[in-house]
């Protein structure tokens, strides 16, 4: 039997986490209403630099799960998951997922103390944004050792937050095998083209490098191990965001069906509507449990992380899809209009479904991890 084990203490929300949630919800409610999210997503950088700075300096979100020796607060991913759930709740377009989770874990997973000491303090302070390339999708990137050090040539497509990130961590083919490199994009050697994607709050870009200077991160041959660790961390982070987004959809629906009347009654009193909302609540609570467990596994560094991450991806993606579908449909005709904010959450849910692999991908992965595939599987 395959047993899932994590420290039970990590599954219960602590008083510090509750306080963090309260502070973040107050700040994000004030600064990330649906109209403000549209404005931020349409701005040159795609997010609000003032809010980004406040999250880093006033609350310390960026450094929550980073070690103190690198400028972080020394907490665990369980605390960062609270922040991700709250930012996912309001669709905050700030690049927290790419900078803190993906790039941060790429550096930490490399065990390269020099690279961590150089890069992580800026990430913790909110002074630098970052992302990864060649992790979510294969990149056609090569690394050459020139007279002045390593240079990168090639391209990576659909790089999340790739258009404006200050630091790129890329997987490239080097003479001694695949390696991870850190590159600070310069217009002289780097072209970045925004891609038109379904979700305007999570930008993606085509990145082309033409002899861009880079520094290796970690050792030769370590890239697959780093990529796997980063993808699982991303899946857990995305699950937390999806729980927050699903909870928002349910809250918005409850407010709507309580105030909207038909035939002299609130539509929330109709049995058909009650059943749909009850089913949605069950899905969200199941997703929340899967997300909390996956966050605990990531915080604990246990061997069950791959199973927990994929299980959370399946549960939370499914709940978010259902929540956003009901968000649109139960609002009636107005829910289908551009003016109504429901489509923003719907777009995020649909776009995120394939970000770290689809639900079917994760079901197949779980079958393999749990030994459920047949001889022909």
C-alpha positions, 0 to 999 in steps of 0.5 A, a space after each residue: 500500500 502506498 501511504 501518504 505521510 506528512 507532519 500533522 502539525 503542518 496541516 492545521 492553519 497556525 495563528 501566524 498564518 491566520 494573521 497573514 491571511 487577514 493582512 493580505 486579504 485587506 491589502 488585496 481587497 483594497 488594491 486588486 478589485 476587478 477593474 484594478 486588475 484589468 488596469 494592471 494587466 493592461 499596463 506596460 509591466 503587467 502588474 502594479 510595481 507599488 503593490 509588488 513593493 508593498 508585498 515584499 517590504 511591508 509584509 515580506 511575502 517574497 521571502 516567506 519560504 526563503 532561508 534567512 541566510 539569503 535574506 528570507 524570513 525562514 518560514 516554510 512553503 505553508 506560509 507562502 501558500 497562504 499568500 498564493 491562495 490570497 493572490 489567486 483569490 483576486 487574480 493579482 497579476 504580480 509575478 509571484 509564482 514565477 519569481 518566488 516559486 519557480 525561479 526561487 526553487 530553481 536556485 534553491 534546488 541547485 544547491 549552488 550557494 554562490 548563485 543563491 547568495 547572489 540572486 535570492 536576496 534581491 528576490 526576497 527584497 522584491 528588487 528583482 523579478 525572475 522566471 524560468 525558461 525551458 522548464 514548462 516547455 522544451 527550449 531550443 537553447 545552446 550554451 557555448 563557452 566563449 573567451 569571456 564566459 558562457 553565452 546562450 543562443 536560441 529561443 524559448 517560447 511561452 515563457 511565463 512573465 518572460 517579457 519583463 522579468 529582470 532575471 531568466 533561469 534557462 535550461 540549455 544544452 552545453 558541451 557537457 550536457 544540459 545545464 541551468 543558466 542564469 541570464 540578465 536580459 539585455 536588449 542588445 542580445 535578447 529579444 522578447 516578444 509578448 504572446 497573445 494568450 487566453 489569460 491577460 493576467 498571466 503574461 507569456 513571451 517568446 524569448 530569443 537570445 543572441 550570444 547573451 552572457 550567462 552564468 551556470 547554476 548548479 552542476 552539469 547534468 543536474 538540470 533534469 533534477 532541478 526541473 522536476 523539483 521546480 515543476 512540482 513546486 509550481 504545481 503546489 503553488 498553482 493549486 493554492 492559487 486555484 483554491 483561492 480563485 474557486 473560493 472567490 467564485 463561490 463567495 460571488 455566487 452566494 452574494 448574487 443568488 442571495 440578492 437576485 430574485 425571480 418569481 418573488 423569491 431569491 434564486 438561491 432558495 431554489 433547490 436546483 441552485 442550492 444543489 449546484 452550490 452544495 456540489 461546488 462547496 464539496 469540490 472546493 473543500 476537497 481541493 483545499 485539503 489536497 492543496 494543504 497536504 501538498 503544501 505540507 509535503 513541499 514544506 516538509 521536503 518528504 518523498 511524497 511530494 510528486 504524488 501530492 503535487 499531482 493529486 493537488 493539480 487534479 483536484 484543484 484544477 477540477 474544482 476551479 473549472 467547475 467554480 468558474 463555469 458556475 460563476 458564469 452560468 449562475 449569473 445568467 446573461 450578464 455573466 457572459 458579457 465582457 463587462 462582468 468580471 467572471 470571465 477573468 476567473 474563467 480565463 485564468 482557470 482555463 489557461 492554468 489547466 495546461 500550465 504544468 500539465 493537464 489533469 489527464 497528464 497528472 492522472 497518468 503520472 499518478 498511475 505510474 507513481 502509485 504502480 497502477 499502470 499495467 504492463 502495456 501502460 
